[in-house]
């Protein structure tokens, strides 16, 4: 008995190899958001659904609770839209070219010098605030 893949291969006269991971990857690529236009369209679809859900909440829960739930639904659109737009940013915008590092001149005083030094007047530690 053959499986589903063999049945589909015979049905469409495909080779059994076509229905492997390569075919699934090609099918999954159809649902990948690649451009900003697609991101805006998906955000619009999310917004339409959120407004519809918000109307149901306002009808189901009259008063302030329904309004708050409707505002939460529309707030999700801003978060999801921002994430979608950030995920499809062009590579040129994300990778900012940096200037080549130039060798720096050596400083006479290091930034890692100790802040508190012993005073020459007495041998007591500068960290000690004890008064005898």
N, C-alpha and C positions, 0 to 999 in steps of 0.2 A: 504494500500500500504506500502510495506517495503522499508527501505532505502538501501543504498549501503552496509552497514555492514551486514544486513540480507541476501542480495543477495550473498555476498561473503561467508557467513557462510553456506548457502545452497549449493553453488557451490562446496565448498571444504569439505563439511561435518564437518565443525567446529562448535563448540558452539559459540553462539553470544558473550560470555564473552571473548573469545580469542582476539577479535578485539577491545580491550579497550586500556587504557593508558599503561598497562603493555606491550602489543604487540608493541605499538609505541616506548616505551623506549628501548625495545630490538632491534628494527629496527634502532633507533638513535645511539645505542651503536656501530653499525657497522661502523659509520662514525666518531668515536672518535679516535683521535691520541693518542695511549697509549705508544709506544716505540720510541726510538731514530731512529730506522731504518725506521719506518713509517714517522717520521718527515723529515728524509733525502729524502725519496721518494717523499713526497709532495713538498719539497723545489725544487727537481729536476723538477717536473712537472711545478711548478711556473716559474722556470728558462727557461724551453723550451718555454713556452707561452710568457714570457717577451722578449726573443730573437726574436721570430717570430713577435711579435708586434713591436719591435724595427726596424726590417727589413721593415715592412710596413711603419713605420714613415719615414725611410730614403728614401724610394721610393716615398712616398707621398709628403714629404717636402725636396727637395734636398738642400744641403748646410749645414750650421752650425746648423740651427734650427732642422733639422732631426736628426743630430748626437746628439744634446743635448737631444731631446726627447727619443732617443734610450738609452742614458746613464741613463736617469731617470727611464726608464723601468727596466734596469738591476740593478739599485740601490735599487729598491723596493724588489728585491729578497733577498738582504743581510738583510734588515730590517725584512722581513717576516720570513726568515730562522732563524734568531737569536731569534725572539719571539717564534717560534715553538720549537726550541731546549731548550729554557728556560722553556717552559711550560711542558716539559716531563722529566725534570731532576729527577733523583731518589731521594726518600725522604731522604736517608742517606746522600746525598751530601748537600741537602738544610738545614737539621736540624743538625747543628754542636753541638755536646755535649759540655756543659760548665761545668767547674769544680764547685763543690759546694762552696758557698760563705762562707769564713772563717770570724769569727768576728775580726774586726780591733781594734787595740789598740787606746785608746783615745789620742788625741794630746793635748798638753798643750796650743797651740795657734790655734785658730779656723781659718778656711779659710774665714769665713764670717765676720771677724773683719773689722771695718771701716778703710779705708785707710788714711783718713785725721783726725788727732787728734789735739786737742788744744795744743798749746805749753805752757809749764809751765812758760815761761818768761813773757808773756803778756796774757791778757784775750781775745785778739782778735781771731776771728774765723780763722782756718787754711785755709778755703776756700776763704777768702777775700785777694785779692792782692792789696788792696787800700793803697796808701802811702799818708800820710798827711804832 
